Amino acid sequence: MGISIGKIKLKNPVMAASGTFGYAKEFEGLVDLKKLGAIVTKTITIKPRPGNPMPRVCETASGMLNAIGLQNEGVEDFIEEKLPYLSKIGVPIIVSISGDSIKEFCGLAKRLDKEKGVAGIELNISCPNIKRQGLIAQDKNATYELAKKVREKTSKTLITKLSPNVTDIVEIAKAACKAGTDAVSLVNTFLGMAIDIETGKPRLANITGGLSGPAIKPIALRMVWEVARNIKKPVIGMGGIMTADDAIEFLLAGAKAVQVGTANFIEPGVCEKIIKGVEKWKKTR
Ligand SMILES: Cc1cc2nc3c(=O)[nH]c(=O)nc-3n(C[C@H](O)[C@H](O)[C@H](O)COP(=O)(O)O)c2cc1C
């Protein structure tokens, strides 16, 4: 079950996805945290961010929309308050980062590079819920430039998280790899919206949000397959994984590891179940 992503050694290929597992303490007692392959923490930024106005989540057919807007307490709070707990769990901690400029991403990478408890960094260039003209992950040149600059600031394993809200995800994945990223993870959420027909108003205060859960799985799977057959670096697949069978589909499509997101909200112990199922499947192969 063991795999490597860059310099990180994982005891199994199942990780908790950013933003759906908090900073792990929230899941203490609900899942045996030591069993996870890795934990990707909620995206942090240099300074605290309040996030978007509420309501910022709503349920849709076979999925959910969210527009959290990267609410977090900032990097210094993360290092002082969250990292000590995370470091003691005994699984690799991958810290998801975001910023409004290349300078902010680089500042975060440099700051985290000094921290022993951080195994890797995931670049969230694909959050659809922040007010900016287009995403970095929608532009291959911007993706290359950002990943290259961040690469210069850290020797930690670097993962670039891609957006599905693009015409050709392969060209973005290639740009991230060329810039020196160790792996790509995909997909972040699909931009969507829902309207309450009683009030006539959007169900999210942000109007639009990111769609996740089983509804997106076939599209995410197709994108993972497309990227995996076109790049040499490891691909971490996600999007609608609810069961071990779903995870196995992603592994068969070419992913080296998977991340589990929305499923954690429905069943907090789901990662452990998925790990058991994948292990059983590997034994029979
Ligand atoms: C409520 C919520 C919050 C999320 N927050 C983040 C985040 O902070 N950073 C990030 O990179 N992805 C975030 N995501 C995206 C997930 O990590 C994942 O890419 C996406 O939901 C697809 O996987 P899933 O269908 O298994 O949830 C969030 C998803 C949800 C549902």
The ligand as a Gaussian input file, in Angstrom:
#p B3LYP/6-31G(d) Opt

LIG

0 1
 C      -16.675000      22.746000       2.033000
 C      -15.485000      22.582000       1.151000
 C      -14.344000      23.341000       1.376000
 C      -13.225000      23.209000       0.548000
 N      -12.108000      23.958000       0.813000
 C      -10.994000      23.792000       0.068000
 C       -9.803000      24.481000       0.381000
 O       -9.717000      25.235000       1.356000
 N       -8.733000      24.269000      -0.419000
 C       -8.745000      23.429000      -1.501000
 O       -7.731000      23.269000      -2.177000
 N       -9.873000      22.717000      -1.791000
 C      -10.977000      22.891000      -1.044000
 N      -12.103000      22.166000      -1.336000
 C      -12.101000      21.264000      -2.500000
 C      -11.801000      19.813000      -2.105000
 O      -10.524000      19.695000      -1.518000
 C      -11.875000      18.877000      -3.337000
 O      -10.925000      19.297000      -4.293000
 C      -13.248000      18.898000      -4.000000
 O      -14.283000      19.040000      -3.062000
 C      -13.508000      17.639000      -4.861000
 O      -13.450000      16.459000      -4.083000
 P      -14.764000      15.782000      -3.388000
 O      -15.802000      15.662000      -4.461000
 O      -14.269000      14.477000      -2.848000
 O      -15.206000      16.726000      -2.315000
 C      -13.251000      22.297000      -0.528000
 C      -14.376000      21.504000      -0.741000
 C      -15.488000      21.628000       0.071000
 C      -16.689000      20.765000      -0.185000

